[in-house]
Amino acid sequence: MTKKLNVGLIGYGFMGRTHSNAYRRVTNFFDVPYEPVLQVVCGLVEAEAKAFAERWGYKSHTTDWHKVVEDENIDVVEICVPNNLHAEIAIAAAKAGKAICCEKPLALNVPQAEQMVKAVEESGVPNLVSFNYRRVPAVTLAKQLIDEGRLGKIFHYRANFLQDWTISAKVPQGGMATWRLDIKAAGSGVTGDLLAHCIDTAMWHNGPITDVCAMTETFVKERMHAETGKVEPVGIDDACTFLCHYDNGSLGNFESTRYARGHKALYTFEINGEKASIAWDLHDLHRLSYFDHSDQSIVRGWRSIHVTDSDMPYMDKWWVPGLQIGYEHTFVHQVAEFLQNLAEGKSTSPDFREALATQYVCDAVLTSAKNKKWETVKKP
């Protein structure tokens, strides 16, 4: 008989929706050892928390996250709040013996992230950080091809994540909608919000990053704060570009900005090896571009792999070949693996310690940009 697993969600914004949808759908498509029960959602505004609970099927709601963590009936705490709240909630949840799934980035900075890792490792609770792009089938297939040695020695890994939603100086900072522009809530700008995804995927594919050389820019220096109405200095990075070395000897270059007019969420990567190359684009997320130099010269060229066949990652759980899936399915895959590993007593990747490695890179990037020199990345 399938066991019940009681879920407590803290935060009912965009990420709260994606995680809730995943828990609701996972048993429809995956044979998992637990049946998730959406017990309680926590949010700042009581009326909004109540409405969210009713829409998504949570049995109750609250405005006090302590009640979620301290509830003996809750098995898993889902942390989907601004970055400045991650550490306090996660540490409390670890001490309470709860399994934890935390949104990325892990924390505001390295010191907080290290405290979080210490807390979960001392308590022994299962923990996961939601770098969901790993679980796009095409991105997972890229990892499989790399691990099989199809690319040979890797020379280059380049990635970017481009948006354009903060170009107007009229966009405020702070508050529930635009907390990502507030340094106190976010910790950083595009580095922690967007590049963290690129960095996590890159190190998953290509191994540790050893050092970085970065530059950042804040194009709009002052913005009105959504809560106070006062015009205040902007502390986050609007754009970031950095170079890096990998432990395997390859080179990397990364770019992220919220000032790329025409791009809403352009996340791409390309990996060049001695035998083959791989490229991927979030806007065409079900396809993987692949170039194999061993092909005969008369047919050698980039091929487009439609990642929908049942022998491809995750796709045997969904539709028939040729019918693709989307962004929200990555969270379903994440929950399915988390539940399976919970039952088997295994860690789910990326856990807090792996996310700490990404935090080390992010902090080194920001330090490099500030000091205008190469920075060595600390090892977790």
GISULVEN-V396223 format. One record per residue. N is the residue number from 0. D_CENTER is the distance of its C-alpha to the mean C-alpha in Angstrom with 2 decimals. Layout:
n = <N	N>
d_center = <D_CENTER	D_CENTER>
This chain:
n = <0	1	2	3	4	5	6	7	8	9	10	11	12	13	14	15	16	17	18	19	20	21	22	23	24	25	26	27	28	29	30	31	32	33	34	35	36	37	38	39	40	41	42	43	44	45	46	47	48	49	50	51	52	53	54	55	56	57	58	59	60	61	62	63	64	65	66	67	68	69	70	71	72	73	74	75	76	77	78	79	80	81	82	83	84	85	86	87	88	89	90	91	92	93	94	95	96	97	98	99	100	101	102	103	104	105	106	107	108	109	110	111	112	113	114	115	116	117	118	119	120	121	122	123	124	125	126	127	128	129	130	131	132	133	134	135	136	137	138	139	140	141	142	143	144	145	146	147	148	149	150	151	152	153	154	155	156	157	158	159	160	161	162	163	164	165	166	167	168	169	170	171	172	173	174	175	176	177	178	179	180	181	182	183	184	185	186	187	188	189	190	191	192	193	194	195	196	197	198	199	200	201	202	203	204	205	206	207	208	209	210	211	212	213	214	215	216	217	218	219	220	221	222	223	224	225	226	227	228	229	230	231	232	233	234	235	236	237	238	239	240	241	242	243	244	245	246	247	248	249	250	251	252	253	254	255	256	257	258	259	260	261	262	263	264	265	266	267	268	269	270	271	272	273	274	275	276	277	278	279	280	281	282	283	284	285	286	287	288	289	290	291	292	293	294	295	296	297	298	299	300	301	302	303	304	305	306	307	308	309	310	311	312	313	314	315	316	317	318	319	320	321	322	323	324	325	326	327	328	329	330	331	332	333	334	335	336	337	338	339	340	341	342	343	344	345	346	347	348	349	350	351	352	353	354	355	356	357	358	359	360	361	362	363	364	365	366	367	368	369	370	371	372	373	374	375	376	377	378	379>
d_center = <32.76	29.04	28.04	26.62	23.35	23.19	19.94	19.71	17.15	16.93	16.01	17.08	15.40	13.15	10.43	13.53	14.84	12.11	12.22	15.98	16.48	14.88	17.23	20.09	19.88	18.99	22.63	23.95	22.55	21.82	24.42	22.66	24.71	23.73	24.25	21.72	23.71	22.19	24.29	23.33	21.09	21.25	21.18	23.21	25.66	27.71	28.69	25.19	23.99	27.05	26.47	22.87	24.25	26.98	24.90	22.34	24.86	24.19	27.49	27.40	25.78	26.02	25.34	25.28	22.18	24.60	26.24	23.15	22.65	26.42	27.09	28.46	27.65	23.85	22.23	18.47	16.95	13.82	12.62	11.47	13.40	13.42	12.38	16.07	16.45	13.85	16.33	19.41	18.17	16.47	19.62	21.87	20.20	20.54	24.16	24.74	23.72	20.87	18.04	14.75	11.31	9.41	6.66	4.88	6.82	9.15	12.15	14.34	15.66	16.68	19.53	17.56	14.94	18.00	19.62	16.81	16.96	20.71	20.77	18.94	20.85	24.12	23.78	22.51	20.22	17.53	14.03	10.47	7.05	4.71	2.57	5.00	6.52	8.23	10.14	11.68	15.21	16.11	13.26	14.29	17.84	17.39	16.48	19.58	21.79	20.92	21.63	24.84	25.99	26.46	25.35	27.43	26.94	23.95	25.06	22.32	18.58	17.79	14.82	14.48	12.57	15.38	16.12	19.43	19.28	20.52	23.51	26.03	27.25	27.88	24.24	24.25	22.01	21.25	21.70	19.59	18.85	18.36	17.18	14.61	17.85	19.31	18.99	19.98	17.16	14.32	15.56	14.97	14.53	12.79	12.21	9.78	8.45	8.44	9.57	7.04	5.06	8.74	9.76	7.73	8.96	12.21	13.02	12.38	14.78	17.11	17.24	17.25	17.65	20.93	21.60	20.64	22.70	21.17	22.38	21.01	22.78	23.05	25.12	25.97	27.32	28.07	26.82	28.18	26.38	25.80	27.17	30.07	31.12	31.74	30.85	28.87	27.56	23.99	22.20	18.82	18.44	18.72	18.41	17.67	18.92	19.18	20.90	20.39	22.07	20.64	22.43	23.77	25.54	23.53	22.64	19.48	19.10	16.20	16.59	14.80	16.75	17.29	20.89	20.98	23.34	22.91	19.18	16.99	13.73	14.93	12.37	14.60	15.29	18.68	19.89	23.64	25.59	29.31	29.65	27.03	24.15	21.02	19.32	16.69	16.10	13.64	16.83	18.46	15.59	18.15	20.01	19.87	22.42	24.41	27.41	29.69	32.46	34.57	35.36	38.90	39.22	40.62	37.46	34.89	32.06	28.48	27.94	25.50	24.27	23.69	21.23	22.86	25.39	25.48	25.34	21.92	18.69	18.43	20.95	23.89	22.49	22.59	25.33	27.96	27.37	26.95	25.12	21.46	18.45	15.60	12.16	12.82	13.83	10.50	10.17	13.81	13.36	10.90	13.57	16.35	15.43	14.86	18.26	20.01	19.08	20.14	23.48	23.91	22.97	20.32	17.05	13.83	11.52	9.40	11.47	12.03	14.17	11.88	9.29	12.60	13.27	10.42	11.86	15.22	14.53	13.29	16.40	18.59	17.70	18.72	21.74	22.78	22.76	24.81	27.23	27.43	27.47	25.64	23.69	23.26	19.90	20.45	19.89	18.33>
